[in-house]
């Protein structure tokens, strides 16, 4: 096959069409349970989990909604997830910002899920620290889940060492405060960061902090994608597992994309489930669900004067990658990354993150993924030149 051929090898085409639906369903990964949420069970609606001081000196009751899986074959022990709505710390509730949809999604896979209300700017004794107060409230929800995990409790069966936290925008910011800022009260096991950020540009993470799954739009004008890269850089610097999915052209609040759009072979929300499955220590994600670069064009961003691409290397396989500043440029004229010097990170990083960098003038570029090659073959060829 010529270097410039657009035809995918047959084995790769077949590989990309394999569906994991043919495999046995796995607890905490595949939807297989009905859900007892607040609409199905009144005991799961408006549960008070704590209180918070407000401007008038009173204690504001804080409430959550509970979503539990139900069915004849439930596991005895289940992970948990706390979901925190967005709304600029000014508005929103446990029933907005697609939090019920997230809760049903994870509960149907075997999670005990809660969606919480928390103090907003109008309630807080110090509105300038809204994220800190929200994190304090979320910490109370965390403790409520733990305390009620006893026999007969509302969260009976909860694995108290496997609780994730996540949300959108303000909810994601709150989650990151709990996870990566030496927050003294509680720390989750993993974070879902949907278009959130740190509250500071200073280094806030350390090697003991939990993994972070991030989704962010490249055209977000409220919370710039630059903040998502800051989170990724902090994780990379401190050896914290992370995953960043950049939605090309996406703005702020991308729930439709998360639930409905495919990325690397499956829905973005399914990538989130895979991430938690791995980093909560629930099991090994089947190979049929692992990220796979696919044929097509993917928009990527420039960084520090270079066009940079990050992707996972798996099973010692590599794709033929090309990049261009203009999608309309004929593919045969795109830059081809087969320079042996570009493979150095692969040699040292193993099945980790690989970075390709090339000088480009524009702010954006496009990536084409053509075919799969053996990394070992590339190594051998690189000795004499490709």
N, C-alpha and C positions, 0 to 999 in steps of 0.2 A: 504494500500500500504506500502511495506517495505521501510525502509529508503534508502536502496541501489538500489531500483528499477530504471530502466532507462526509464520507461514508463511515458510519460507526461499525466496528467489528461486530460480527453476528453474536458472539458470546456476550459482549457488553450489552447489546440491545436486549437480549433475553434476560440478562441479569437485572436490568433496570425495570423490566416488566414483571418481575416476580412479586407477588403479593404476600405479605405476612399473614393474611387472613387464612391461608391454608394451614398455618401452624397452630398448635394448641394455644388456647388463651391462657394468659398468665395473670395471676393476681397482681394488682397495682400497676399493670401496664395496659391491659385490654379491658374495654367496657364489657362487663358481664353481670352487673348487679342492678337491681332497681334501687331507688333512693328514697329514704324517709327524710324529706326536707320539711321546712316549715309549712308548706302547702299540704303536705300529707299527714303531718303529725303536729298538733297544736302545741305539744310539749317542746317542740323544737323551735318555736317562734318567740322572738323577743325575750331571750333568756338574759337576765342580768348577770354580768360576769365581774363587775367591779363598779367603782365610782371614781370621779375626777373633780378636783376643785375647779370652780368657775369664777367669773369676775365678781359676782355678788357675794362670794364667800361660802356659797352653798356647795354641796356635793352633788354632782350630776350623775344620775344612774347611767351606766354604760351597758348596752345590750348587744347581743349577737344572735344570729340564726344558725342552727345546727343542721348539718346534712350528713346522714349516716347511710352507708350501704346496707341493703337488706337482701336476704335470700337464703336458701337452704344450705349452701355450701360456703358460707362466709369463713374466712380464716379467723382463728382465735385472736390473733394479734394484727393490728392494722396501723399504718402510719397516719400522721395527721398533717393538715395544712391550714394555716390562718390566712384569710384573704382580706385585703385592705383596699377600700375604694379610693379612687382619685377624686379631684375636684378643687385643686389649688389650696387645700386646707380651708376652704371657705364654704363648700357645699358638698352635697352627695350623702349617701347613706349605704348601709349594708345591702340594700336592694337595688342599687344603681351601679353603673359602670361595668356591667356584665359580670358582677361578682356572683350572682346566682348561677349563671351559666358555667363559670369556672368551678363553682362548688359542686354542681351536678356532674360536671365532667369528671372531677377527681373522685367523688363519692361513688360513681358508677364503676370505678376501677378499684375500689376497696379502701379508699381513704376516708377518715373521719375529718370532715371539713367544716370550718366555721367562717362566716362572713361577719365582720364586726363594724359597729359604729364607734367613733372616737371623737374626742373634743376637737372642735374646729376653731378657727381664729376668733370668732365671735364669743366663744366660751372661755378661751384660755386666759389665765391670769397674766401671761406674757405672750402676746401674739407673735412676737419676733422669734419665738422658739417653738413654732407650731409643730415642726417635725419631731422635736424632742418630746413634747407632750403627747403627741400621737403614738410615738414609740413606747412611752410609759404606759399608755392605755393598752396597746397591743401586747405588752409584756404581761399585763394583768390577764388578758385573754389566754395567753400561753399558760400562765399558772392555773387558770380555771380549767383548762383542758387536762393538765396534769393531775390536779386535785380530784377531778371527776372521773378519772380512769379506773377507779376502784370498782369492784364487783357491784353491780346495781347502779353505778353512776352513768350519767348521760354520755360520757366518752369511754365507757367500759371497753377494754380491749385495746386501747391506744398504746402504741409503742412510744413511750415518753421520750426516748432518745432519738426518735425519727420524726420530728416535727419540722415541716418546711413553712416558709412564710413568703408572701408575695402580693403584688397588686400593681395597679396602673398609676403612673404619674405620681401624685402625692402619696399614694399607697406604696409605690415602689421606693420612693425616697424614704418613707418611714421604715420599710423593710431593710434598706441598706444602713440606716442609722442603727438598727438593732444588730445587724450582722457585722459591720465593718468599722465601728467607731468606738471600740472599747466600752460599749454600752454595758453598764454594771448589773442589769437586772436579769436578763435572759438572753440566750443566743440560739437562734434556730440552727438546724442542721444544713439547710440549703435555702437559696433565695431565688424567686422568680421576679426579675426586674423588667417590667414592661414600661418602657420610655420614662425611666426615672433617672436619678443622678445622686451623687453625694451632695451633702450640704456644704462642702468645702473643697477647695482644690488642693489642699495639703494632703500628704500621705496619711491615710486613715486605716489601712489594712495591715495585718500581719499574717504570718504563715499558718496560724491556727484558726483563721477565720473561715467561714463556710463558703462553699462554691456558689457561683452566681450564673444564672441563665438570663441573658438580656435579649430583648427585642427592641429595635429602635428604627425609626424612619429617617432616611437620609435627608429629607426635606422638612424635618421637624423645626418649626420656628418658635416653639414655646420652650422646649428643652432640647437644645442642639444635640445632634449625634456626637459632637465632640465630647459631651459628658459621658456618653456610653463608652467612648474610647478611653476616657480617663479611668473608668471602672475596669475595663479590660486591661489597661496598662498596669494598674495596681495589682490586679490578680496575677498577671504574668510575672511582675517583678517579685512577688512574694510566694510564687509557686502555688497559688490557689487555683483549683480547677474552675474553668469558666467557659461559657459559650456565648458568642455574640452573633445574632442574626440581624443584619441590616436590611431593611425593606426599602428597595430602591424607589425613590420618589415619594415615600410615605411621609405623612405629616405626623401630627400628634394624635394619639388615641387610634390604635389600629386593630381594634377587636375583630372586625370583619376579616382582616387579613390573617389574624392569629387563628381564628376558628375555621376559615374557609379556604385559605390559599395554600398551595403546595410549595414546599421548599425542600430541595434535595430529596424528592421522592415521597414526602408525606406532609401532612398538615403541620403548621408551626406549633400548634398546641400539642401535637403528638411528640415533637422534639422536646418540648418542656417535660412531658411525662417520662420520656426516656432519660432525660437528664436527672430528674428526681429519683427514678428507679435505680440509677447507677450510684448517685451520690448520697442517697439516704441509706445505701447498703442493702437494698432490697433484692438485688440479683444482678446478673449480667445481661445486658441488652442483647437480644438475638442479632446475629450478623445481618439478617434480612432487614433490620430496622436502622442500622447504622447509617450515618451520613454518607451520601454518595454524590460526588460531583457529577452532573449530567450535561449532556450536550445542550448547547444554547448559549445565549449571551446574558451576562450578569453585570449590572452596573456596579462599579466599585469606586471608592473615593481616593483622592490624592492625600498623602500625608507627608509633611516636612519636605515638600518639593519633589516627592517621588510618588508614583502610583504604586500602592502597596496592596498585596493580596495575602490574606491569611486563610489557611484551610487545614483540615486534619489529614494526616497521612495514615492510611490504614493498610495493614497486611502487606506492607512493602510494595504498594502499587502507586503509580503516579500517572496523572493525565498529561496529555499533550496540551499545553496552555498557550494561548495567544492573547495579546492585548492591543487595543487601539484607542485613540482619543475620540474616534468618530465611528459610530456604529455603521455608517453608510460606506465606510472604507471597505473595498473588496477583501474578503477574508485572506486571500493569498498574500496580501500586502501587510497584514498585521504582523507585529513582532512575535517571533516564536521563541519560547523559553526552553532552549535545550543547551544552554551554555553550562558546561560542567561546574563552573564556579558557583552557579545558582543552586547546586545540590549540597553545598557544604552543611547547611542547617539540617538537611535530611539525615546526613551521616551522623551528626552529633545528637540530633533530637529523636531519632527513632520514630516510633508511632506517636508523634506529638504534633506541635504546630509548626508549619512551614511558612516562611515569608518570602515572597518574591518582590523585588523593588526595581523599578526602572525609571529614569528621568522622563517626565512628561510635562508639557506646558499647561495643559488645561486642568481645571479643577476636578474633572471627572473622566473616567475612562470606562472601557467595556472589556469584559473577559469572555473569551470563547473557550469552551471545554470540548475537545475533539475526541480523544480516544484514551484508552487505558494502556499503560505500558508497565513492564516489569522494572522496578527500581534496580534490581540486581543487574539487569541487562544494561541499564543506563550507567551504572557504576563501571561495569566492565568496558563499555564503549568509551567512557570518559577518559580512560587511561590513554587512549590513542586519539581522542577527539571524536565528537559526534558527527 
